[in-house]
Amino acid sequence: MKFIWHLLLLTGLYFSTLSAALSQAKININEPTRLEAAKNAPDSAKASVAKPKSLTFTASTDQRFFFFNDTRNDNGRRIPVSVYGIRAGFLFPVKHPENVKPGGMRAAFKTGAGFYFVNQTLDRPGLLPGTSEAIERHLRIVTVYFEPYLFRKNAIEVSLPLELGYGHSRYVQANSQSTESEVARGIFIPAGVGISGSYQFPRVRWFKPIHWFGINLLTGYRFILKKDIPESQINYSGFYISVGPSFFLENLTYDIGQWRKNRKKKKQAR
């Protein structure tokens, strides 16, 4: 029953955000790539959007602190587990960019895939049946995500990431001779929903690379649709949080494109 409620919740969130994002987005890979202002428009209009590219590649590292239900201290409190990963995908533009005000939302949503891994030592005998010593947990997770933007203006953006994944777990036990023996392994299916907020550092004319970076705050909840070892107390469900630097690849590629255009114009003017 718990599995059904989790699945219904994720499905409802997915379709509600998908319909809202698709109503804003126009997916056409043949359209121009960047936003251009009208040549004879006043200065206030030159900053507005004319035609965005349909697909803008984006990628970033992703480190999160998960509070798994099975990872607790002696007092029973959950302690954070570091999960490292990387994800990449595409930004999709708004459907009617001509209605976007200067500095307004430049994308409707982004979607892509991620890869994550966890290496953790568990000193809790009994988590796995038949274990009496500390064991090591190795998780490898592949996810796909859909992330509609709730707010994206100037240097601030807020989004709602929805994730569904496929994971592989492996548990090993080390004895006194430092030789490893495999205890268990399995396959699990994680799903999650969260909210993400980012701040891009402002553009500085004489040092453009500064706006390639920013700060990101991400929090949410991940639950397991299918457990890897049903007869055990293993449980990866729990809240997660991430606070750290963010790299905006789309800003870097945009600056490179502008530099190439300016260089080409200078060569043609000679």
C-alpha positions in Angstrom: 0.0 0.0 0.0 2.9 2.4 0.9 4.4 1.7 -2.5 1.1 2.6 -4.3 0.8 5.9 -2.5 4.4 6.9 -3.3 3.9 6.0 -6.9 0.6 7.9 -7.1 2.1 11.0 -5.5 5.1 11.0 -7.9 2.8 10.4 -10.9 0.5 13.3 -9.9 3.4 15.7 -9.4 5.0 14.6 -12.6 1.9 15.2 -14.8 0.9 18.4 -13.1 4.3 20.0 -13.6 4.8 18.5 -17.1 1.6 20.1 -18.4 2.5 23.4 -16.9 6.0 23.3 -18.4 5.0 22.1 -21.8 2.4 24.9 -22.0 5.3 27.3 -21.7 7.9 25.4 -23.9 8.2 25.1 -27.6 10.5 22.2 -28.5 12.0 22.8 -31.9 15.7 22.0 -32.4 15.8 24.0 -35.7 15.3 27.4 -34.1 18.2 29.8 -33.4 20.2 29.2 -30.3 20.5 32.5 -28.4 18.4 35.4 -27.4 18.7 38.4 -29.7 17.3 41.9 -29.4 15.7 43.8 -32.2 18.1 46.0 -34.1 16.0 49.2 -34.0 14.4 48.7 -30.6 15.0 51.1 -27.7 17.6 50.4 -25.1 15.0 49.0 -22.6 13.9 46.5 -25.1 17.3 45.3 -26.2 17.6 43.2 -23.1 14.4 41.3 -23.8 14.2 37.9 -25.4 13.6 37.4 -29.1 14.3 33.8 -30.0 15.9 31.3 -27.6 17.6 28.1 -28.7 15.4 25.1 -28.3 18.0 23.0 -26.5 20.8 24.3 -24.4 23.1 21.8 -22.9 23.8 22.0 -19.1 25.8 19.9 -16.7 26.9 20.1 -13.1 28.4 18.2 -10.2 25.9 17.2 -7.5 26.8 16.4 -3.9 24.0 15.7 -1.5 23.7 14.8 2.2 21.1 12.1 2.6 19.5 11.1 5.9 18.8 7.4 5.3 16.4 5.8 7.7 18.9 3.0 8.4 21.9 5.2 9.2 21.6 6.4 12.8 23.9 7.1 15.8 23.7 5.5 19.2 20.8 7.8 20.2 18.7 6.8 17.2 19.2 10.0 15.3 19.8 9.9 11.6 23.2 11.1 10.5 24.0 12.5 7.0 25.5 10.3 4.3 27.5 12.0 1.5 26.2 11.1 -1.9 28.4 12.3 -4.8 27.3 12.6 -8.4 27.1 14.4 -11.7 24.2 15.2 -13.9 23.7 16.6 -17.4 20.7 17.5 -19.6 19.1 20.2 -21.7 17.3 23.5 -21.0 14.0 24.0 -22.9 12.9 27.6 -23.7 9.6 29.3 -23.0 7.0 29.1 -25.7 6.5 32.8 -26.2 9.8 34.6 -25.6 8.5 37.8 -27.1 6.3 38.2 -24.0 9.2 37.8 -21.6 10.2 41.0 -19.8 13.9 42.0 -19.7 15.6 39.7 -17.3 12.6 37.4 -17.2 12.4 33.6 -17.3 14.7 32.2 -20.0 13.7 28.5 -19.8 10.5 26.5 -19.0 12.2 23.4 -17.7 15.2 21.1 -18.0 15.5 17.4 -18.2 18.4 14.9 -18.3 20.2 12.1 -16.4 22.5 11.7 -13.5 24.9 9.2 -11.9 25.6 8.9 -8.2 27.7 6.7 -5.9 27.9 6.0 -2.2 30.7 4.2 -0.3 29.8 3.9 3.4 30.8 1.9 6.4 28.0 0.6 8.6 28.8 -0.5 12.1 25.3 -1.7 13.0 25.2 -5.5 13.4 21.8 -6.9 12.3 21.0 -4.6 9.5 21.6 -7.5 7.2 20.6 -11.0 8.3 23.5 -13.1 9.5 26.0 -10.2 10.0 27.7 -9.5 13.3 30.5 -7.1 12.2 30.8 -3.8 10.4 30.0 -4.0 6.7 30.7 -1.7 3.8 27.9 -0.4 1.5 28.6 0.5 -2.1 25.7 2.1 -4.1 25.6 3.0 -7.7 22.6 4.9 -8.9 21.5 6.2 -12.4 18.6 8.6 -12.5 16.5 10.6 -15.0 15.1 13.9 -13.9 12.5 16.4 -15.0 12.9 19.9 -13.5 10.3 22.6 -14.3 11.2 26.2 -13.3 8.9 27.8 -10.9 10.8 31.1 -11.0 13.8 32.2 -13.1 14.6 35.9 -13.3 17.9 37.8 -13.3 20.3 36.0 -11.1 17.8 33.9 -9.1 16.1 30.6 -10.2 13.8 28.2 -8.4 12.9 24.8 -9.7 11.1 21.6 -8.7 13.3 18.5 -9.5 11.5 15.2 -9.9 13.6 12.0 -10.2 13.3 8.4 -10.9 16.2 6.0 -10.9 17.8 2.5 -11.0 20.2 1.5 -8.3 22.6 -1.3 -7.6 23.8 -2.2 -4.1 26.7 -4.3 -2.9 27.5 -5.2 0.7 30.9 -6.6 1.8 32.3 -7.6 5.2 36.0 -7.2 6.1 37.5 -9.7 8.5 40.6 -9.5 10.6 42.9 -10.5 7.7 41.5 -7.6 5.7 40.0 -9.8 3.1 36.6 -8.8 1.8 33.7 -11.2 1.5 30.5 -10.3 -0.2 27.4 -10.4 2.1 24.6 -9.3 -0.2 23.8 -7.4 -3.3 20.6 -6.2 -5.0 18.7 -3.8 -7.2 16.5 -1.0 -6.0 14.3 1.8 -7.6 14.5 5.2 -6.0 12.2 8.2 -6.7 12.4 11.7 -5.3 10.9 15.2 -5.3 12.5 18.4 -4.1 12.9 22.1 -4.5 16.1 23.8 -5.7 17.2 27.5 -5.6 20.2 29.0 -7.3 21.9 32.3 -7.3 24.2 33.3 -10.2 27.0 35.7 -9.5 26.5 38.9 -11.4 28.2 39.6 -14.7 31.3 41.7 -14.5 32.3 43.3 -17.9 36.1 43.0 -17.3 35.9 39.5 -15.8 33.1 37.5 -17.4 34.0 34.1 -15.9 32.5 35.1 -12.5 29.0 34.7 -13.8 29.7 31.1 -14.7 29.5 30.3 -11.0 26.9 30.7 -8.2 25.4 29.1 -5.1 22.8 26.3 -5.0 20.5 25.1 -2.3 18.6 21.8 -2.8 16.4 19.9 -0.4 13.8 17.2 -0.8 12.8 13.6 -0.1 13.8 10.3 -1.7 11.8 7.2 -1.2 12.3 3.6 -2.5 9.7 2.1 -4.8 11.5 -1.3 -4.7 13.9 -2.5 -2.0 17.1 -4.3 -2.9 17.1 -6.6 0.1 13.5 -7.0 1.4 14.3 -9.3 4.3 16.8 -6.8 5.8 16.4 -3.5 7.7 18.1 -1.6 4.9 16.2 1.5 4.0 17.5 4.4 1.8 14.4 6.5 2.1 14.8 9.9 3.8 15.3 13.6 3.4 18.3 15.1 1.6 19.9 18.5 1.5 22.7 20.1 -0.6 24.4 23.5 -0.2 27.4 24.5 -2.2 28.9 26.1 -5.3 27.2 25.8 -8.6 28.6 25.9 -12.1 26.4 27.2 -15.0 27.7 25.5 -18.1 25.1 27.4 -20.3 26.7 30.7 -19.3 30.2 29.5 -20.3 29.0 28.2 -23.7 27.1 31.4 -24.4 30.2 33.5 -23.7 32.3 31.3 -26.0 29.7 31.7 -28.7 29.7 35.5 -28.3 33.5 35.6 -28.4 33.5 33.6 -31.6 30.9 35.9 -33.2 32.9 39.0 -32.3 36.1 37.5 -33.5 34.5 36.7 -36.8 33.1 40.2 -37.2 36.5 41.7 -36.6 38.1 39.5 -39.2 35.4 40.4 -41.8 35.9 44.2 -41.0 39.6 44.0 -41.9 
